Amino acid sequence: MTNAKIRFHAMETGVKLYKVAAELGICDSSLSRKLRKELDEEETTRIMEIIDRLATEKNATAAPAAAQA
């Protein structure tokens, strides 16, 4: 599978690809088409950084809710 590293990283962090697409300013179908071919290292790094940031934000907003429970 092409770009398996990106897809796996998004899956293991719980970040949806449509949210990554929104951060890139493209629609989710465009991101899916883009991931059909291997990306260059620069673009792969950019997408991985977006996934990491979204995962951090997701965990930061989930932590206060979990503390209240």
Biopython code that builds the backbone (N, CA, C, O; Angstrom):
import numpy as np
from Bio.PDB.StructureBuilder import StructureBuilder

atoms = [
    (1, "MET", "N", (0.852, -1.182, 0.000)),
    (1, "MET", "CA", (0.000, 0.000, 0.000)),
    (1, "MET", "C", (0.892, 1.237, 0.000)),
    (1, "MET", "O", (1.858, 1.318, 0.759)),
    (2, "THR", "N", (0.564, 2.183, -0.845)),
    (2, "THR", "CA", (1.359, 3.396, -0.900)),
    (2, "THR", "C", (1.052, 4.283, 0.304)),
    (2, "THR", "O", (-0.078, 4.356, 0.786)),
    (3, "ASN", "N", (2.087, 4.939, 0.758)),
    (3, "ASN", "CA", (1.982, 5.839, 1.908)),
    (3, "ASN", "C", (1.416, 5.138, 3.142)),
    (3, "ASN", "O", (0.681, 5.738, 3.926)),
    (4, "ALA", "N", (1.758, 3.894, 3.300)),
    (4, "ALA", "CA", (1.271, 3.112, 4.434)),
    (4, "ALA", "C", (1.708, 3.731, 5.757)),
    (4, "ALA", "O", (0.984, 3.662, 6.750)),
    (5, "LYS", "N", (2.892, 4.334, 5.767)),
    (5, "LYS", "CA", (3.396, 4.955, 6.992)),
    (5, "LYS", "C", (2.458, 6.062, 7.464)),
    (5, "LYS", "O", (2.187, 6.181, 8.659)),
    (6, "ILE", "N", (1.966, 6.869, 6.532)),
    (6, "ILE", "CA", (1.049, 7.957, 6.878)),
    (6, "ILE", "C", (-0.270, 7.390, 7.370)),
    (6, "ILE", "O", (-0.787, 7.805, 8.407)),
    (7, "ARG", "N", (-0.807, 6.447, 6.629)),
    (7, "ARG", "CA", (-2.100, 5.859, 6.993)),
    (7, "ARG", "C", (-2.030, 5.166, 8.346)),
    (7, "ARG", "O", (-2.943, 5.305, 9.160)),
    (8, "PHE", "N", (-0.956, 4.421, 8.593)),
    (8, "PHE", "CA", (-0.817, 3.717, 9.860)),
    (8, "PHE", "C", (-0.654, 4.702, 11.012)),
    (8, "PHE", "O", (-1.241, 4.509, 12.077)),
    (9, "HIS", "N", (0.131, 5.748, 10.813)),
    (9, "HIS", "CA", (0.351, 6.738, 11.868)),
    (9, "HIS", "C", (-0.967, 7.431, 12.238)),
    (9, "HIS", "O", (-1.247, 7.652, 13.416)),
    (10, "ALA", "N", (-1.763, 7.767, 11.235)),
    (10, "ALA", "CA", (-3.062, 8.393, 11.502)),
    (10, "ALA", "C", (-3.961, 7.432, 12.271)),
    (10, "ALA", "O", (-4.648, 7.831, 13.211)),
    (11, "MET", "N", (-3.953, 6.169, 11.869)),
    (11, "MET", "CA", (-4.807, 5.184, 12.521)),
    (11, "MET", "C", (-4.380, 4.955, 13.975)),
    (11, "MET", "O", (-5.224, 4.905, 14.869)),
    (12, "GLU", "N", (-3.074, 4.816, 14.211)),
    (12, "GLU", "CA", (-2.629, 4.530, 15.577)),
    (12, "GLU", "C", (-2.795, 5.714, 16.520)),
    (12, "GLU", "O", (-2.901, 5.523, 17.732)),
    (13, "THR", "N", (-2.820, 6.935, 15.988)),
    (13, "THR", "CA", (-3.031, 8.109, 16.837)),
    (13, "THR", "C", (-4.495, 8.503, 16.925)),
    (13, "THR", "O", (-4.859, 9.382, 17.706)),
    (14, "GLY", "N", (-5.342, 7.849, 16.120)),
    (14, "GLY", "CA", (-6.771, 8.139, 16.159)),
    (14, "GLY", "C", (-7.171, 9.394, 15.407)),
    (14, "GLY", "O", (-8.238, 9.957, 15.652)),
    (15, "VAL", "N", (-6.324, 9.832, 14.498)),
    (15, "VAL", "CA", (-6.612, 11.036, 13.720)),
    (15, "VAL", "C", (-7.251, 10.615, 12.397)),
    (15, "VAL", "O", (-6.724, 9.758, 11.687)),
    (16, "LYS", "N", (-8.367, 11.214, 12.082)),
    (16, "LYS", "CA", (-9.073, 10.912, 10.839)),
    (16, "LYS", "C", (-8.426, 11.668, 9.677)),
    (16, "LYS", "O", (-8.025, 12.824, 9.814)),
    (17, "LEU", "N", (-8.335, 10.989, 8.535)),
    (17, "LEU", "CA", (-7.690, 11.599, 7.376)),
    (17, "LEU", "C", (-8.452, 12.819, 6.866)),
    (17, "LEU", "O", (-7.845, 13.712, 6.275)),
    (18, "TYR", "N", (-9.759, 12.878, 7.081)),
    (18, "TYR", "CA", (-10.495, 14.068, 6.630)),
    (18, "TYR", "C", (-10.073, 15.299, 7.431)),
    (18, "TYR", "O", (-10.139, 16.417, 6.919)),
    (19, "LYS", "N", (-9.639, 15.109, 8.681)),
    (19, "LYS", "CA", (-9.152, 16.240, 9.466)),
    (19, "LYS", "C", (-7.782, 16.690, 8.970)),
    (19, "LYS", "O", (-7.483, 17.884, 8.951)),
    (20, "VAL", "N", (-6.958, 15.735, 8.571)),
    (20, "VAL", "CA", (-5.653, 16.066, 7.988)),
    (20, "VAL", "C", (-5.874, 16.856, 6.696)),
    (20, "VAL", "O", (-5.200, 17.857, 6.452)),
    (21, "ALA", "N", (-6.813, 16.404, 5.877)),
    (21, "ALA", "CA", (-7.119, 17.096, 4.624)),
    (21, "ALA", "C", (-7.569, 18.533, 4.893)),
    (21, "ALA", "O", (-7.162, 19.457, 4.189)),
    (22, "ALA", "N", (-8.403, 18.715, 5.904)),
    (22, "ALA", "CA", (-8.859, 20.060, 6.247)),
    (22, "ALA", "C", (-7.685, 20.955, 6.630)),
    (22, "ALA", "O", (-7.644, 22.125, 6.250)),
    (23, "GLU", "N", (-6.743, 20.413, 7.373)),
    (23, "GLU", "CA", (-5.553, 21.187, 7.756)),
    (23, "GLU", "C", (-4.701, 21.547, 6.541)),
    (23, "GLU", "O", (-4.054, 22.594, 6.515)),
    (24, "LEU", "N", (-4.707, 20.678, 5.543)),
    (24, "LEU", "CA", (-3.955, 20.940, 4.318)),
    (24, "LEU", "C", (-4.704, 21.891, 3.383)),
    (24, "LEU", "O", (-4.140, 22.395, 2.412)),
    (25, "GLY", "N", (-5.989, 22.131, 3.692)),
    (25, "GLY", "CA", (-6.785, 23.013, 2.858)),
    (25, "GLY", "C", (-7.315, 22.336, 1.605)),
    (25, "GLY", "O", (-7.587, 22.996, 0.603)),
    (26, "ILE", "N", (-7.462, 21.001, 1.663)),
    (26, "ILE", "CA", (-7.998, 20.254, 0.532)),
    (26, "ILE", "C", (-9.138, 19.371, 1.030)),
    (26, "ILE", "O", (-9.287, 19.164, 2.234)),
    (27, "CYS", "N", (-9.938, 18.853, 0.109)),
    (27, "CYS", "CA", (-11.019, 17.961, 0.527)),
    (27, "CYS", "C", (-10.465, 16.555, 0.752)),
    (27, "CYS", "O", (-9.400, 16.207, 0.244)),
    (28, "ASP", "N", (-11.194, 15.767, 1.510)),
    (28, "ASP", "CA", (-10.690, 14.448, 1.884)),
    (28, "ASP", "C", (-10.488, 13.534, 0.681)),
    (28, "ASP", "O", (-9.587, 12.695, 0.694)),
    (29, "SER", "N", (-11.301, 13.678, -0.347)),
    (29, "SER", "CA", (-11.096, 12.841, -1.537)),
    (29, "SER", "C", (-9.791, 13.205, -2.249)),
    (29, "SER", "O", (-9.136, 12.341, -2.831)),
    (30, "SER", "N", (-9.422, 14.472, -2.203)),
    (30, "SER", "CA", (-8.149, 14.890, -2.801)),
    (30, "SER", "C", (-6.972, 14.289, -2.044)),
    (30, "SER", "O", (-5.983, 13.880, -2.653)),
    (31, "LEU", "N", (-7.074, 14.235, -0.726)),
    (31, "LEU", "CA", (-6.009, 13.619, 0.059)),
    (31, "LEU", "C", (-5.925, 12.126, -0.245)),
    (31, "LEU", "O", (-4.828, 11.582, -0.371)),
    (32, "SER", "N", (-7.053, 11.471, -0.361)),
    (32, "SER", "CA", (-7.053, 10.048, -0.681)),
    (32, "SER", "C", (-6.394, 9.790, -2.029)),
    (32, "SER", "O", (-5.622, 8.843, -2.175)),
    (33, "ARG", "N", (-6.696, 10.624, -3.005)),
    (33, "ARG", "CA", (-6.055, 10.477, -4.325)),
    (33, "ARG", "C", (-4.562, 10.740, -4.231)),
    (33, "ARG", "O", (-3.761, 10.049, -4.860)),
    (34, "LYS", "N", (-4.192, 11.739, -3.447)),
    (34, "LYS", "CA", (-2.782, 12.077, -3.292)),
    (34, "LYS", "C", (-2.007, 10.915, -2.673)),
    (34, "LYS", "O", (-0.856, 10.666, -3.032)),
    (35, "LEU", "N", (-2.644, 10.209, -1.743)),
    (35, "LEU", "CA", (-1.967, 9.111, -1.047)),
    (35, "LEU", "C", (-1.849, 7.846, -1.896)),
    (35, "LEU", "O", (-1.223, 6.877, -1.466)),
    (36, "ARG", "N", (-2.431, 7.838, -3.082)),
    (36, "ARG", "CA", (-2.318, 6.674, -3.962)),
    (36, "ARG", "C", (-0.913, 6.517, -4.524)),
    (36, "ARG", "O", (-0.502, 5.416, -4.892)),
    (37, "LYS", "N", (-0.179, 7.621, -4.588)),
    (37, "LYS", "CA", (1.198, 7.596, -5.080)),
    (37, "LYS", "C", (2.118, 8.016, -3.945)),
    (37, "LYS", "O", (1.750, 8.824, -3.093)),
    (38, "GLU", "N", (3.317, 7.455, -3.950)),
    (38, "GLU", "CA", (4.261, 7.818, -2.896)),
    (38, "GLU", "C", (4.585, 9.311, -2.961)),
    (38, "GLU", "O", (4.839, 9.862, -4.032)),
    (39, "LEU", "N", (4.571, 9.940, -1.806)),
    (39, "LEU", "CA", (4.880, 11.360, -1.701)),
    (39, "LEU", "C", (6.369, 11.536, -1.468)),
    (39, "LEU", "O", (7.051, 10.623, -1.004)),
    (40, "ASP", "N", (6.858, 12.711, -1.794)),
    (40, "ASP", "CA", (8.262, 12.977, -1.485)),
    (40, "ASP", "C", (8.427, 13.140, 0.026)),
    (40, "ASP", "O", (7.448, 13.301, 0.755)),
    (41, "GLU", "N", (9.650, 13.097, 0.471)),
    (41, "GLU", "CA", (9.942, 13.107, 1.907)),
    (41, "GLU", "C", (9.441, 14.374, 2.588)),
    (41, "GLU", "O", (8.970, 14.327, 3.724)),
    (42, "GLU", "N", (9.542, 15.500, 1.901)),
    (42, "GLU", "CA", (9.118, 16.780, 2.484)),
    (42, "GLU", "C", (7.608, 16.787, 2.764)),
    (42, "GLU", "O", (7.167, 17.204, 3.834)),
    (43, "GLU", "N", (6.836, 16.324, 1.794)),
    (43, "GLU", "CA", (5.386, 16.319, 1.971)),
    (43, "GLU", "C", (4.959, 15.271, 3.006)),
    (43, "GLU", "O", (4.026, 15.493, 3.778)),
    (44, "THR", "N", (5.647, 14.139, 3.010)),
    (44, "THR", "CA", (5.360, 13.111, 4.011)),
    (44, "THR", "C", (5.609, 13.661, 5.411)),
    (44, "THR", "O", (4.798, 13.457, 6.315)),
    (45, "THR", "N", (6.720, 14.352, 5.588)),
    (45, "THR", "CA", (7.051, 14.945, 6.887)),
    (45, "THR", "C", (5.998, 15.963, 7.300)),
    (45, "THR", "O", (5.593, 16.005, 8.462)),
    (46, "ARG", "N", (5.558, 16.776, 6.361)),
    (46, "ARG", "CA", (4.539, 17.799, 6.657)),
    (46, "ARG", "C", (3.241, 17.145, 7.131)),
    (46, "ARG", "O", (2.639, 17.595, 8.106)),
    (47, "ILE", "N", (2.815, 16.097, 6.450)),
    (47, "ILE", "CA", (1.577, 15.418, 6.822)),
    (47, "ILE", "C", (1.723, 14.729, 8.171)),
    (47, "ILE", "O", (0.798, 14.752, 8.983)),
    (48, "MET", "N", (2.884, 14.114, 8.417)),
    (48, "MET", "CA", (3.115, 13.452, 9.707)),
    (48, "MET", "C", (3.084, 14.472, 10.847)),
    (48, "MET", "O", (2.572, 14.174, 11.926)),
    (49, "GLU", "N", (3.623, 15.663, 10.622)),
    (49, "GLU", "CA", (3.593, 16.711, 11.644)),
    (49, "GLU", "C", (2.164, 17.163, 11.922)),
    (49, "GLU", "O", (1.809, 17.425, 13.071)),
    (50, "ILE", "N", (1.353, 17.254, 10.888)),
    (50, "ILE", "CA", (-0.059, 17.621, 11.068)),
    (50, "ILE", "C", (-0.763, 16.547, 11.890)),
    (50, "ILE", "O", (-1.531, 16.863, 12.799)),
    (51, "ILE", "N", (-0.507, 15.286, 11.575)),
    (51, "ILE", "CA", (-1.119, 14.191, 12.329)),
    (51, "ILE", "C", (-0.712, 14.270, 13.795)),
    (51, "ILE", "O", (-1.553, 14.129, 14.683)),
    (52, "ASP", "N", (0.576, 14.494, 14.053)),
    (52, "ASP", "CA", (1.048, 14.597, 15.442)),
    (52, "ASP", "C", (0.372, 15.749, 16.175)),
    (52, "ASP", "O", (-0.031, 15.605, 17.329)),
    (53, "ARG", "N", (0.246, 16.897, 15.502)),
    (53, "ARG", "CA", (-0.376, 18.067, 16.136)),
    (53, "ARG", "C", (-1.848, 17.805, 16.439)),
    (53, "ARG", "O", (-2.333, 18.133, 17.521)),
    (54, "LEU", "N", (-2.551, 17.213, 15.482)),
    (54, "LEU", "CA", (-3.968, 16.909, 15.697)),
    (54, "LEU", "C", (-4.148, 15.888, 16.820)),
    (54, "LEU", "O", (-5.092, 15.988, 17.603)),
    (55, "ALA", "N", (-3.255, 14.919, 16.902)),
    (55, "ALA", "CA", (-3.336, 13.919, 17.969)),
    (55, "ALA", "C", (-3.093, 14.564, 19.329)),
    (55, "ALA", "O", (-3.758, 14.227, 20.308)),
    (56, "THR", "N", (-2.140, 15.492, 19.388)),
    (56, "THR", "CA", (-1.856, 16.199, 20.635)),
    (56, "THR", "C", (-3.057, 17.036, 21.061)),
    (56, "THR", "O", (-3.431, 17.042, 22.233)),
    (57, "GLU", "N", (-3.657, 17.739, 20.110)),
    (57, "GLU", "CA", (-4.847, 18.545, 20.411)),
    (57, "GLU", "C", (-6.000, 17.661, 20.866)),
    (57, "GLU", "O", (-6.728, 18.010, 21.795)),
    (58, "LYS", "N", (-6.162, 16.531, 20.216)),
    (58, "LYS", "CA", (-7.234, 15.601, 20.578)),
    (58, "LYS", "C", (-7.038, 15.090, 21.999)),
    (58, "LYS", "O", (-7.992, 15.019, 22.774)),
    (59, "ASN", "N", (-5.814, 14.737, 22.339)),
    (59, "ASN", "CA", (-5.525, 14.231, 23.681)),
    (59, "ASN", "C", (-5.636, 15.321, 24.735)),
    (59, "ASN", "O", (-6.025, 15.047, 25.870)),
    (60, "ALA", "N", (-5.298, 16.549, 24.374)),
    (60, "ALA", "CA", (-5.382, 17.656, 25.330)),
    (60, "ALA", "C", (-6.835, 17.977, 25.672)),
    (60, "ALA", "O", (-7.145, 18.315, 26.814)),
    (61, "THR", "N", (-7.722, 17.872, 24.687)),
    (61, "THR", "CA", (-9.127, 18.158, 24.967)),
    (61, "THR", "C", (-9.813, 16.981, 25.646)),
    (61, "THR", "O", (-10.805, 17.166, 26.350)),
    (62, "ALA", "N", (-9.297, 15.778, 25.444)),
    (62, "ALA", "CA", (-9.900, 14.595, 26.077)),
    (62, "ALA", "C", (-9.466, 14.463, 27.528)),
    (62, "ALA", "O", (-10.217, 13.918, 28.338)),
    (63, "ALA", "N", (-8.294, 14.937, 27.877)),
    (63, "ALA", "CA", (-7.769, 14.785, 29.233)),
    (63, "ALA", "C", (-8.625, 15.493, 30.284)),
    (63, "ALA", "O", (-8.912, 14.879, 31.312)),
    (64, "PRO", "N", (-9.049, 16.735, 30.095)),
    (64, "PRO", "CA", (-9.898, 17.377, 31.121)),
    (64, "PRO", "C", (-11.231, 16.656, 31.300)),
    (64, "PRO", "O", (-11.731, 16.556, 32.420)),
    (65, "ALA", "N", (-11.804, 16.160, 30.224)),
    (65, "ALA", "CA", (-13.073, 15.438, 30.311)),
    (65, "ALA", "C", (-12.894, 14.138, 31.084)),
    (65, "ALA", "O", (-13.773, 13.755, 31.856)),
    (66, "ALA", "N", (-11.785, 13.463, 30.891)),
    (66, "ALA", "CA", (-11.514, 12.216, 31.597)),
    (66, "ALA", "C", (-11.272, 12.483, 33.086)),
    (66, "ALA", "O", (-11.636, 11.661, 33.927)),
    (67, "ALA", "N", (-10.668, 13.610, 33.414)),
    (67, "ALA", "CA", (-10.390, 13.948, 34.809)),
    (67, "ALA", "C", (-11.668, 14.232, 35.575)),
    (67, "ALA", "O", (-11.727, 13.999, 36.783)),
    (68, "GLN", "N", (-12.687, 14.729, 34.898)),
    (68, "GLN", "CA", (-13.951, 15.051, 35.536)),
    (68, "GLN", "C", (-14.794, 13.806, 35.797)),
    (68, "GLN", "O", (-15.659, 13.811, 36.673)),
    (69, "ALA", "N", (-14.544, 12.749, 35.044)),
    (69, "ALA", "CA", (-15.365, 11.536, 35.152)),
    (69, "ALA", "C", (-15.079, 10.766, 36.417)),
    (69, "ALA", "O", (-15.687, 9.723, 36.655)),
]
sb = StructureBuilder()
sb.init_structure("model")
sb.init_model(0)
sb.init_chain("A")
sb.init_seg("    ")
for serial, (resi, resn, name, xyz) in enumerate(atoms, 1):
    if name == "N":
        sb.init_residue(resn, " ", resi, " ")
    sb.init_atom(name, np.array(xyz, "f"), 0.0, 1.0, " ", f" {name:<3s}", serial, name[0])
structure = sb.get_structure()
